[in-house]
Amino acid sequence: MQVKNFFDPTTSTFTYIVIDRTTRYCAIIDAVLNYDPYTGHISTDSAEQIIAYIQENGLTVQWILETHIHADHLTAAHYIKDKIGGKTAINHKIIEVLKYWVPIFNTEHDTPMDGCQFDKLLYNNENFFIGNIPVTTLSTPGHTPVCTSFHMENCIFVGDTLFMPNLGTARADFPGGNAHILYQSIQKILSYPDTTTLFICHDYPPEGHPPSFQTTVSDQKKKNILINDTIDEADYVKRRQARDSTLSIPKLLFPSLQINLRAGKLGTSEKGRYYIKIPINFDI
Protein backbone atom coordinates (compact mmCIF):
# COMPACT_ATOMS: atom_id res chain seq x y z
CA MET A 1 0.00 0.00 0.00
CA GLN A 2 1.22 3.49 -0.88
CA VAL A 3 -0.17 6.75 0.52
CA LYS A 4 0.24 10.11 -1.19
CA ASN A 5 -0.91 13.28 0.57
CA PHE A 6 -1.84 16.71 -0.75
CA PHE A 7 -2.22 19.76 1.50
CA ASP A 8 -4.57 22.65 0.77
CA PRO A 9 -3.15 25.60 2.75
CA THR A 10 -6.28 27.73 2.46
CA THR A 11 -8.42 25.25 4.40
CA SER A 12 -5.53 23.39 6.10
CA THR A 13 -6.94 20.15 4.68
CA PHE A 14 -5.12 16.96 3.74
CA THR A 15 -6.37 14.88 0.84
CA TYR A 16 -5.03 11.35 0.53
CA ILE A 17 -4.62 8.95 -2.36
CA VAL A 18 -4.35 5.34 -1.18
CA ILE A 19 -2.79 3.13 -3.84
CA ASP A 20 -2.69 -0.62 -4.29
CA ARG A 21 0.70 -1.05 -5.96
CA THR A 22 -0.27 -4.40 -7.49
CA THR A 23 -3.50 -3.51 -9.27
CA ARG A 24 -2.90 0.28 -9.57
CA TYR A 25 -6.38 0.90 -8.18
CA CYS A 26 -6.66 3.78 -5.74
CA ALA A 27 -9.01 5.65 -3.43
CA ILE A 28 -9.18 9.38 -2.82
CA ILE A 29 -10.05 10.52 0.70
CA ASP A 30 -11.44 14.02 1.43
CA ALA A 31 -10.82 15.84 -1.84
CA VAL A 32 -10.97 19.67 -1.81
CA LEU A 33 -12.78 22.02 -4.20
CA ASN A 34 -11.36 25.54 -3.89
CA TYR A 35 -13.81 28.29 -2.97
CA ASP A 36 -13.31 32.01 -2.38
CA PRO A 37 -16.04 33.22 0.02
CA TYR A 38 -15.40 36.86 -0.84
CA THR A 39 -15.98 36.53 -4.58
CA GLY A 40 -18.01 33.32 -4.72
CA HIS A 41 -15.54 31.89 -7.23
CA ILE A 42 -14.95 28.15 -7.33
CA SER A 43 -11.77 26.73 -8.81
CA THR A 44 -10.37 23.24 -9.20
CA ASP A 45 -6.66 23.79 -8.58
CA SER A 46 -6.43 21.29 -5.72
CA ALA A 47 -8.51 18.69 -7.56
CA GLU A 48 -6.42 19.06 -10.70
CA GLN A 49 -3.26 18.27 -8.73
CA ILE A 50 -4.86 15.00 -7.64
CA ILE A 51 -6.09 14.19 -11.14
CA ALA A 52 -2.68 14.91 -12.62
CA TYR A 53 -0.95 12.64 -10.12
CA ILE A 54 -3.40 9.81 -10.82
CA GLN A 55 -3.03 10.12 -14.58
CA GLU A 56 0.75 10.49 -14.51
CA ASN A 57 1.10 7.35 -12.39
CA GLY A 58 -1.32 5.20 -14.39
CA LEU A 59 -3.82 4.81 -11.55
CA THR A 60 -7.52 3.94 -11.70
CA VAL A 61 -9.83 5.58 -9.18
CA GLN A 62 -12.00 2.98 -7.50
CA TRP A 63 -13.35 5.01 -4.57
CA ILE A 64 -13.83 8.67 -3.64
CA LEU A 65 -14.34 8.56 0.11
CA GLU A 66 -15.59 11.18 2.54
CA THR A 67 -14.79 10.92 6.25
CA HIS A 68 -17.79 13.20 7.00
CA ILE A 69 -19.74 16.19 5.71
CA HIS A 70 -17.09 18.85 6.04
CA ALA A 71 -17.95 22.31 7.37
CA ASP A 72 -14.66 23.96 6.42
CA HIS A 73 -14.16 23.08 2.77
CA LEU A 74 -16.13 22.06 -0.30
CA THR A 75 -15.68 18.54 -1.60
CA ALA A 76 -14.30 17.91 -5.09
CA ALA A 77 -15.87 14.43 -5.18
CA HIS A 78 -18.30 15.14 -8.01
CA TYR A 79 -15.73 17.01 -10.09
CA ILE A 80 -13.16 14.22 -9.81
CA LYS A 81 -15.73 11.50 -10.48
CA ASP A 82 -16.88 13.35 -13.59
CA LYS A 83 -13.29 13.71 -14.83
CA ILE A 84 -11.72 10.31 -14.05
CA GLY A 85 -14.36 8.08 -12.49
CA GLY A 86 -14.68 6.33 -9.15
CA LYS A 87 -17.55 5.63 -6.77
CA THR A 88 -18.39 8.13 -4.04
CA ALA A 89 -19.03 6.80 -0.53
CA ILE A 90 -19.98 8.17 2.89
CA ASN A 91 -21.47 6.88 6.14
CA HIS A 92 -25.17 5.99 5.97
CA LYS A 93 -25.92 8.49 8.73
CA ILE A 94 -25.70 11.14 6.05
CA ILE A 95 -29.48 10.75 6.00
CA GLU A 96 -29.70 12.20 9.54
CA VAL A 97 -27.64 15.21 8.47
CA LEU A 98 -29.74 15.70 5.35
CA LYS A 99 -32.92 15.69 7.42
CA TYR A 100 -31.54 18.43 9.64
CA TRP A 101 -29.87 20.77 7.14
CA VAL A 102 -31.80 20.51 3.88
CA PRO A 103 -35.00 22.08 5.31
CA ILE A 104 -32.91 24.91 6.76
CA PHE A 105 -31.48 25.68 3.31
CA ASN A 106 -34.79 24.90 1.58
CA THR A 107 -32.95 22.84 -1.04
CA GLU A 108 -35.18 19.77 -1.21
CA HIS A 109 -35.59 20.34 -4.95
CA ASP A 110 -31.94 19.51 -5.72
CA THR A 111 -30.60 17.68 -2.66
CA PRO A 112 -31.92 14.08 -2.38
CA MET A 113 -32.93 13.18 1.15
CA ASP A 114 -32.15 9.46 0.86
CA GLY A 115 -28.41 9.83 0.17
CA CYS A 116 -28.64 8.58 -3.41
CA GLN A 117 -26.32 11.39 -4.53
CA PHE A 118 -23.57 9.12 -3.15
CA ASP A 119 -22.88 5.82 -4.91
CA LYS A 120 -22.40 3.90 -1.66
CA LEU A 121 -23.61 4.39 1.91
CA LEU A 122 -21.27 2.72 4.38
CA TYR A 123 -22.03 1.00 7.69
CA ASN A 124 -19.92 0.35 10.76
CA ASN A 125 -17.49 -2.56 10.34
CA GLU A 126 -18.34 -2.85 6.65
CA ASN A 127 -15.54 -4.28 4.54
CA PHE A 128 -14.56 -3.36 1.00
CA PHE A 129 -11.39 -3.29 -1.10
CA ILE A 130 -9.12 -0.79 -2.79
CA GLY A 131 -7.71 -3.14 -5.39
CA ASN A 132 -6.42 -5.93 -3.14
CA ILE A 133 -6.22 -3.78 -0.01
CA PRO A 134 -8.91 -4.71 2.54
CA VAL A 135 -10.62 -1.72 4.16
CA THR A 136 -12.81 -1.70 7.26
CA THR A 137 -15.21 1.16 7.88
CA LEU A 138 -15.24 2.44 11.47
CA SER A 139 -18.12 4.68 12.51
CA THR A 140 -16.53 7.33 14.73
CA PRO A 141 -19.26 9.92 15.43
CA GLY A 142 -19.14 12.75 17.93
CA HIS A 143 -17.82 15.56 15.76
CA THR A 144 -20.75 14.84 13.42
CA PRO A 145 -23.06 11.81 13.17
CA VAL A 146 -21.51 10.90 9.81
CA CYS A 147 -17.86 10.75 10.90
CA THR A 148 -16.08 7.66 9.63
CA SER A 149 -12.54 6.35 9.89
CA PHE A 150 -11.03 3.91 7.43
CA HIS A 151 -8.78 1.11 8.70
CA MET A 152 -6.43 -0.56 6.23
CA GLU A 153 -3.28 -2.55 6.95
CA ASN A 154 -1.52 -0.79 9.86
CA CYS A 155 -3.17 2.58 9.18
CA ILE A 156 -6.35 4.46 10.05
CA PHE A 157 -7.55 7.56 8.23
CA VAL A 158 -9.32 9.35 11.07
CA GLY A 159 -10.80 12.42 9.36
CA ASP A 160 -11.43 15.21 11.89
CA THR A 161 -11.85 12.87 14.86
CA LEU A 162 -8.27 13.35 16.06
CA PHE A 163 -5.72 16.05 15.29
CA MET A 164 -2.01 16.03 15.95
CA PRO A 165 -1.37 15.57 19.70
CA ASN A 166 -0.52 19.26 20.22
CA LEU A 167 -3.96 20.27 18.88
CA GLY A 168 -6.23 17.66 20.49
CA THR A 169 -9.44 16.51 18.85
CA ALA A 170 -12.35 17.63 16.70
CA ARG A 171 -14.92 19.98 18.17
CA ALA A 172 -18.23 18.49 19.29
CA ASP A 173 -20.63 21.44 19.27
CA PHE A 174 -22.07 21.14 15.77
CA PRO A 175 -25.66 19.88 15.33
CA GLY A 176 -25.52 16.14 16.02
CA GLY A 177 -22.17 16.46 17.76
CA ASN A 178 -21.59 15.10 21.26
CA ALA A 179 -18.42 15.14 23.36
CA HIS A 180 -19.32 11.92 25.21
CA ILE A 181 -19.84 10.08 21.93
CA LEU A 182 -16.64 11.57 20.49
CA TYR A 183 -14.69 10.29 23.50
CA GLN A 184 -15.99 6.76 22.91
CA SER A 185 -15.20 6.97 19.19
CA ILE A 186 -11.64 8.03 19.94
CA GLN A 187 -11.26 5.15 22.39
CA LYS A 188 -12.20 2.83 19.53
CA ILE A 189 -9.31 4.22 17.50
CA LEU A 190 -6.90 4.14 20.44
CA SER A 191 -7.71 0.47 21.06
CA TYR A 192 -5.66 -0.43 17.99
CA PRO A 193 -1.98 -1.39 18.43
CA ASP A 194 0.32 1.44 19.53
CA THR A 195 2.24 1.29 16.26
CA THR A 196 -0.86 1.98 14.15
CA THR A 197 -0.34 5.04 11.94
CA LEU A 198 -3.10 7.65 12.04
CA PHE A 199 -3.57 9.94 9.04
CA ILE A 200 -5.34 13.16 9.98
CA CYS A 201 -7.48 15.52 7.91
CA HIS A 202 -6.25 18.91 9.15
CA ASP A 203 -3.21 20.55 10.69
CA TYR A 204 -2.70 24.15 11.75
CA PRO A 205 1.05 24.55 12.28
CA PRO A 206 2.73 27.69 13.62
CA GLU A 207 3.98 30.08 10.96
CA GLY A 208 7.17 28.82 9.40
CA HIS A 209 6.54 25.19 10.32
CA PRO A 210 5.42 22.54 7.81
CA PRO A 211 2.06 20.83 8.40
CA SER A 212 2.05 17.33 9.87
CA PHE A 213 -0.23 14.65 8.51
CA GLN A 214 0.47 11.48 10.49
CA THR A 215 0.86 10.36 14.06
CA THR A 216 0.48 7.06 15.92
CA VAL A 217 -1.84 5.54 18.47
CA SER A 218 1.04 5.58 20.93
CA ASP A 219 1.72 9.29 20.45
CA GLN A 220 -1.96 10.12 20.91
CA LYS A 221 -2.22 8.09 24.11
CA LYS A 222 0.87 9.73 25.56
CA LYS A 223 0.80 13.29 24.26
CA ASN A 224 -2.66 14.41 23.11
CA ILE A 225 -3.50 17.57 25.04
CA LEU A 226 -7.21 16.74 25.31
CA ILE A 227 -7.42 12.95 25.38
CA ASN A 228 -4.67 10.67 26.61
CA ASP A 229 -4.09 7.85 29.07
CA THR A 230 -4.39 10.23 32.05
CA ILE A 231 -7.71 11.81 31.00
CA ASP A 232 -11.03 10.05 31.66
CA GLU A 233 -14.32 10.68 29.88
CA ALA A 234 -15.67 13.25 32.33
CA ASP A 235 -12.45 15.27 32.21
CA TYR A 236 -12.32 15.09 28.41
CA VAL A 237 -15.93 16.25 28.06
CA LYS A 238 -15.26 19.17 30.42
CA ARG A 239 -12.16 20.20 28.46
CA ARG A 240 -13.83 19.73 25.07
CA GLN A 241 -16.92 21.72 25.98
CA ALA A 242 -14.83 24.52 27.47
CA ARG A 243 -12.76 24.69 24.30
CA ASP A 244 -15.82 24.59 22.04
CA SER A 245 -17.37 27.54 23.86
CA THR A 246 -14.50 29.72 22.60
CA LEU A 247 -14.63 28.66 18.94
CA SER A 248 -16.16 30.61 16.08
CA ILE A 249 -18.33 29.03 13.42
CA PRO A 250 -16.25 27.98 10.38
CA LYS A 251 -16.39 30.72 7.75
CA LEU A 252 -17.23 28.21 5.00
CA LEU A 253 -19.94 26.39 7.00
CA PHE A 254 -22.95 27.27 4.85
CA PRO A 255 -21.26 26.99 1.43
CA SER A 256 -19.56 23.73 2.42
CA LEU A 257 -22.66 22.05 3.79
CA GLN A 258 -24.83 22.87 0.78
CA ILE A 259 -22.32 21.55 -1.73
CA ASN A 260 -21.14 18.60 0.34
CA LEU A 261 -24.66 17.36 1.06
CA ARG A 262 -24.97 16.97 -2.73
CA ALA A 263 -21.68 15.01 -2.91
CA GLY A 264 -20.03 18.00 -4.56
CA LYS A 265 -22.70 18.99 -7.05
CA LEU A 266 -23.55 22.69 -7.29
CA GLY A 267 -27.29 22.10 -7.41
CA THR A 268 -29.88 23.41 -9.83
CA SER A 269 -28.90 26.48 -11.82
CA GLU A 270 -31.15 29.50 -12.14
CA LYS A 271 -30.87 31.17 -15.55
CA GLY A 272 -27.46 29.60 -16.00
CA ARG A 273 -26.06 30.68 -12.64
CA TYR A 274 -25.52 28.73 -9.39
CA TYR A 275 -26.25 30.08 -5.92
CA ILE A 276 -25.42 29.33 -2.29
CA LYS A 277 -28.04 30.22 0.29
CA ILE A 278 -27.17 31.87 3.59
CA PRO A 279 -29.90 31.55 6.22
CA ILE A 280 -30.39 34.83 8.09
CA ASN A 281 -30.48 34.90 11.90
CA PHE A 282 -30.04 31.16 12.17
CA ASP A 283 -28.48 30.00 15.42
CA ILE A 284 -26.52 26.75 15.18
PEMORA-V906506 format. One record per residue. N is the residue number from 1. SS is DSSP state (H for helix, E for strand, - for the rest). BURIAL is 1 if it has 24 or more other ideal C-beta (glycine too) atoms within 12 Angstrom, else 0. D_FIRST is the distance of its C-alpha to the first C-alpha in Angstrom with 2 decimals. Layout:
n->N ss->SS burial->BURIAL d_first->D_FIRST
n->N ss->SS burial->BURIAL d_first->D_FIRST
This chain:
n->1 ss->- burial->1 d_first->0.00
n->2 ss->E burial->1 d_first->3.80
n->3 ss->E burial->1 d_first->6.77
n->4 ss->E burial->1 d_first->10.18
n->5 ss->E burial->1 d_first->13.33
n->6 ss->E burial->1 d_first->16.83
n->7 ss->E burial->1 d_first->19.94
n->8 ss->E burial->1 d_first->23.12
n->9 ss->- burial->0 d_first->25.94
n->10 ss->- burial->0 d_first->28.54
n->11 ss->- burial->1 d_first->26.98
n->12 ss->- burial->1 d_first->24.80
n->13 ss->E burial->1 d_first->21.82
n->14 ss->E burial->1 d_first->18.11
n->15 ss->E burial->1 d_first->16.21
n->16 ss->E burial->1 d_first->12.42
n->17 ss->E burial->1 d_first->10.35
n->18 ss->E burial->1 d_first->6.99
n->19 ss->E burial->1 d_first->5.69
n->20 ss->- burial->1 d_first->5.10
n->21 ss->- burial->0 d_first->6.09
n->22 ss->- burial->0 d_first->8.69
n->23 ss->- burial->0 d_first->10.51
n->24 ss->- burial->0 d_first->10.01
n->25 ss->E burial->1 d_first->10.41
n->26 ss->E burial->1 d_first->9.57
n->27 ss->E burial->1 d_first->11.17
n->28 ss->E burial->1 d_first->13.43
n->29 ss->E burial->1 d_first->14.57
n->30 ss->- burial->1 d_first->18.15
n->31 ss->- burial->1 d_first->19.27
n->32 ss->E burial->1 d_first->22.59
n->33 ss->E burial->1 d_first->25.80
n->34 ss->E burial->1 d_first->28.22
n->35 ss->E burial->1 d_first->31.62
n->36 ss->E burial->0 d_first->34.75
n->37 ss->- burial->0 d_first->36.89
n->38 ss->- burial->0 d_first->39.96
n->39 ss->- burial->0 d_first->40.14
n->40 ss->- burial->0 d_first->38.17
n->41 ss->E burial->0 d_first->36.20
n->42 ss->E burial->1 d_first->32.71
n->43 ss->E burial->0 d_first->30.50
n->44 ss->- burial->1 d_first->27.06
n->45 ss->H burial->0 d_first->26.16
n->46 ss->H burial->1 d_first->22.96
n->47 ss->H burial->1 d_first->21.88
n->48 ss->H burial->0 d_first->22.78
n->49 ss->H burial->1 d_first->20.51
n->50 ss->H burial->1 d_first->17.52
n->51 ss->H burial->1 d_first->19.04
n->52 ss->H burial->0 d_first->19.71
n->53 ss->H burial->1 d_first->16.22
n->54 ss->H burial->1 d_first->14.99
n->55 ss->H burial->0 d_first->18.00
n->56 ss->H burial->0 d_first->17.92
n->57 ss->- burial->0 d_first->14.45
n->58 ss->- burial->0 d_first->15.36
n->59 ss->- burial->1 d_first->13.08
n->60 ss->E burial->0 d_first->14.46
n->61 ss->E burial->1 d_first->14.56
n->62 ss->E burial->1 d_first->14.46
n->63 ss->E burial->1 d_first->14.97
n->64 ss->E burial->1 d_first->16.72
n->65 ss->E burial->1 d_first->16.70
n->66 ss->- burial->1 d_first->19.35
n->67 ss->- burial->1 d_first->19.42
n->68 ss->- burial->1 d_first->23.23
n->69 ss->- burial->1 d_first->26.17
n->70 ss->- burial->1 d_first->26.15
n->71 ss->- burial->1 d_first->29.57
n->72 ss->- burial->1 d_first->28.81
n->73 ss->- burial->1 d_first->27.22
n->74 ss->E burial->1 d_first->27.33
n->75 ss->E burial->1 d_first->24.33
n->76 ss->- burial->1 d_first->23.47
n->77 ss->H burial->1 d_first->22.06
n->78 ss->H burial->1 d_first->25.06
n->79 ss->H burial->1 d_first->25.27
n->80 ss->H burial->1 d_first->21.72
n->81 ss->H burial->1 d_first->22.12
n->82 ss->H burial->0 d_first->25.45
n->83 ss->H burial->0 d_first->24.17
n->84 ss->H burial->1 d_first->21.00
n->85 ss->- burial->1 d_first->20.67
n->86 ss->- burial->1 d_first->18.42
n->87 ss->E burial->1 d_first->19.63
n->88 ss->E burial->1 d_first->20.51
n->89 ss->E burial->1 d_first->20.22
n->90 ss->E burial->1 d_first->21.78
n->91 ss->E burial->1 d_first->23.37
n->92 ss->- burial->1 d_first->26.55
n->93 ss->- burial->1 d_first->28.64
n->94 ss->H burial->1 d_first->28.65
n->95 ss->H burial->1 d_first->31.95
n->96 ss->H burial->1 d_first->33.49
n->97 ss->H burial->1 d_first->32.67
n->98 ss->H burial->1 d_first->34.05
n->99 ss->H burial->0 d_first->37.22
n->100 ss->H burial->1 d_first->37.78
n->101 ss->H burial->1 d_first->37.08
n->102 ss->H burial->1 d_first->38.04
n->103 ss->H burial->0 d_first->41.72
n->104 ss->H burial->1 d_first->41.82
n->105 ss->H burial->1 d_first->40.77
n->106 ss->- burial->0 d_first->42.81
n->107 ss->- burial->1 d_first->40.10
n->108 ss->- burial->0 d_first->40.38
n->109 ss->- burial->0 d_first->41.29
n->110 ss->- burial->1 d_first->37.86
n->111 ss->- burial->1 d_first->35.44
n->112 ss->- burial->0 d_first->34.97
n->113 ss->- burial->0 d_first->35.49
n->114 ss->- burial->0 d_first->33.52
n->115 ss->- burial->1 d_first->30.07
n->116 ss->- burial->0 d_first->30.09
n->117 ss->- burial->1 d_first->29.04
n->118 ss->- burial->1 d_first->25.47
n->119 ss->- burial->1 d_first->24.11
n->120 ss->E burial->1 d_first->22.80
n->121 ss->E burial->1 d_first->24.09
n->122 ss->E burial->1 d_first->21.89
n->123 ss->- burial->0 d_first->23.36
n->124 ss->- burial->0 d_first->22.64
n->125 ss->- burial->0 d_first->20.48
n->126 ss->- burial->0 d_first->19.71
n->127 ss->E burial->0 d_first->16.75
n->128 ss->E burial->1 d_first->14.97
n->129 ss->E burial->0 d_first->11.91
n->130 ss->E burial->1 d_first->9.57
n->131 ss->- burial->1 d_first->9.91
n->132 ss->- burial->0 d_first->9.29
n->133 ss->E burial->1 d_first->7.28
n->134 ss->E burial->0 d_first->10.40
n->135 ss->E burial->1 d_first->11.53
n->136 ss->E burial->1 d_first->14.83
n->137 ss->E burial->1 d_first->17.17
n->138 ss->E burial->1 d_first->19.23
n->139 ss->E burial->1 d_first->22.51
n->140 ss->- burial->1 d_first->23.32
n->141 ss->- burial->1 d_first->26.60
n->142 ss->- burial->1 d_first->29.16
n->143 ss->- burial->1 d_first->28.43
n->144 ss->- burial->1 d_first->28.83
n->145 ss->- burial->1 d_first->29.06
n->146 ss->- burial->1 d_first->26.03
n->147 ss->- burial->1 d_first->23.53
n->148 ss->E burial->1 d_first->20.25
n->149 ss->E burial->1 d_first->17.19
n->150 ss->E burial->1 d_first->13.86
n->151 ss->E burial->1 d_first->12.41
n->152 ss->E burial->1 d_first->8.97
n->153 ss->- burial->1 d_first->8.09
n->154 ss->- burial->0 d_first->10.00
n->155 ss->E burial->1 d_first->10.05
n->156 ss->E burial->1 d_first->12.70
n->157 ss->E burial->1 d_first->13.48
n->158 ss->E burial->1 d_first->17.23
n->159 ss->E burial->1 d_first->18.93
n->160 ss->- burial->1 d_first->22.43
n->161 ss->- burial->1 d_first->22.95
n->162 ss->E burial->1 d_first->22.46
n->163 ss->- burial->1 d_first->22.89
n->164 ss->- burial->1 d_first->22.70
n->165 ss->- burial->1 d_first->25.15
n->166 ss->- burial->0 d_first->27.93
n->167 ss->- burial->1 d_first->27.99
n->168 ss->- burial->1 d_first->27.76
n->169 ss->E burial->1 d_first->26.78
n->170 ss->- burial->1 d_first->27.25
n->171 ss->- burial->1 d_first->30.85
n->172 ss->- burial->1 d_first->32.35
n->173 ss->- burial->1 d_first->35.45
n->174 ss->- burial->1 d_first->34.39
n->175 ss->- burial->1 d_first->35.90
n->176 ss->- burial->1 d_first->34.18
n->177 ss->- burial->1 d_first->32.83
n->178 ss->- burial->1 d_first->33.86
n->179 ss->H burial->1 d_first->33.38
n->180 ss->H burial->0 d_first->33.92
n->181 ss->H burial->1 d_first->31.25
n->182 ss->H burial->1 d_first->28.83
n->183 ss->H burial->1 d_first->29.56
n->184 ss->H burial->1 d_first->28.74
n->185 ss->H burial->1 d_first->25.45
n->186 ss->H burial->1 d_first->24.45
n->187 ss->H burial->1 d_first->25.58
n->188 ss->H burial->1 d_first->23.21
n->189 ss->H burial->1 d_first->20.27
n->190 ss->H burial->1 d_first->21.97
n->191 ss->- burial->0 d_first->22.43
n->192 ss->- burial->1 d_first->18.86
n->193 ss->- burial->0 d_first->18.59
n->194 ss->- burial->0 d_first->19.59
n->195 ss->- burial->0 d_first->16.47
n->196 ss->- burial->1 d_first->14.31
n->197 ss->E burial->1 d_first->12.96
n->198 ss->E burial->1 d_first->14.60
n->199 ss->E burial->1 d_first->13.90
n->200 ss->E burial->1 d_first->17.36
n->201 ss->- burial->1 d_first->18.96
n->202 ss->E burial->1 d_first->21.91
n->203 ss->- burial->1 d_first->23.38
n->204 ss->- burial->0 d_first->26.99
n->205 ss->- burial->0 d_first->27.47
n->206 ss->- burial->0 d_first->30.98
n->207 ss->- burial->0 d_first->32.26
n->208 ss->- burial->0 d_first->31.15
n->209 ss->- burial->0 d_first->27.99
n->210 ss->- burial->0 d_first->24.46
n->211 ss->- burial->1 d_first->22.56
n->212 ss->- burial->1 d_first->20.05
n->213 ss->- burial->1 d_first->16.94
n->214 ss->E burial->1 d_first->15.56
n->215 ss->E burial->1 d_first->17.48
n->216 ss->E burial->1 d_first->17.42
n->217 ss->H burial->1 d_first->19.38
n->218 ss->H burial->0 d_first->21.69
n->219 ss->H burial->1 d_first->22.53
n->220 ss->H burial->1 d_first->23.31
n->221 ss->H burial->1 d_first->25.53
n->222 ss->H burial->0 d_first->27.36
n->223 ss->H burial->0 d_first->27.68
n->224 ss->- burial->1 d_first->27.36
n->225 ss->- burial->0 d_first->30.79
n->226 ss->- burial->1 d_first->31.19
n->227 ss->- burial->1 d_first->29.44
n->228 ss->- burial->1 d_first->29.05
n->229 ss->- burial->0 d_first->30.39
n->230 ss->- burial->0 d_first->33.92
n->231 ss->- burial->1 d_first->34.06
n->232 ss->- burial->0 d_first->35.00
n->233 ss->H burial->0 d_first->34.81
n->234 ss->H burial->0 d_first->38.30
n->235 ss->H burial->0 d_first->37.75
n->236 ss->H burial->1 d_first->34.45
n->237 ss->H burial->1 d_first->36.12
n->238 ss->H burial->0 d_first->39.06
n->239 ss->H burial->1 d_first->36.96
n->240 ss->H burial->1 d_first->34.77
n->241 ss->H burial->1 d_first->37.85
n->242 ss->H burial->0 d_first->39.70
n->243 ss->H burial->1 d_first->36.92
n->244 ss->H burial->1 d_first->36.61
n->245 ss->- burial->0 d_first->40.37
n->246 ss->- burial->0 d_first->40.05
n->247 ss->- burial->0 d_first->37.34
n->248 ss->- burial->0 d_first->38.17
n->249 ss->- burial->0 d_first->36.87
n->250 ss->- burial->1 d_first->33.98
n->251 ss->- burial->0 d_first->35.67
n->252 ss->- burial->1 d_first->33.43
n->253 ss->H burial->1 d_first->33.81
n->254 ss->H burial->1 d_first->35.97
n->255 ss->H burial->1 d_first->34.38
n->256 ss->H burial->1 d_first->30.85
n->257 ss->H burial->1 d_first->31.84
n->258 ss->H burial->1 d_first->33.77
n->259 ss->H burial->1 d_first->31.07
n->260 ss->H burial->1 d_first->28.16
n->261 ss->- burial->1 d_first->30.18
n->262 ss->- burial->1 d_first->30.31
n->263 ss->- burial->1 d_first->26.53
n->264 ss->- burial->1 d_first->27.31
n->265 ss->- burial->1 d_first->30.43
n->266 ss->- burial->1 d_first->33.51
n->267 ss->- burial->1 d_first->35.89
n->268 ss->- burial->0 d_first->39.21
n->269 ss->- burial->0 d_first->40.94
n->270 ss->E burial->0 d_first->44.58
n->271 ss->- burial->0 d_first->46.55
n->272 ss->- burial->0 d_first->43.43
n->273 ss->E burial->0 d_first->42.19
n->274 ss->- burial->0 d_first->39.56
n->275 ss->- burial->0 d_first->40.36
n->276 ss->- burial->1 d_first->38.88
n->277 ss->- burial->1 d_first->41.22
n->278 ss->- burial->0 d_first->42.04
n->279 ss->- burial->0 d_first->43.91
n->280 ss->- burial->0 d_first->46.93
n->281 ss->- burial->0 d_first->47.84
n->282 ss->- burial->0 d_first->44.96
n->283 ss->- burial->0 d_first->44.14
n->284 ss->- burial->0 d_first->40.60
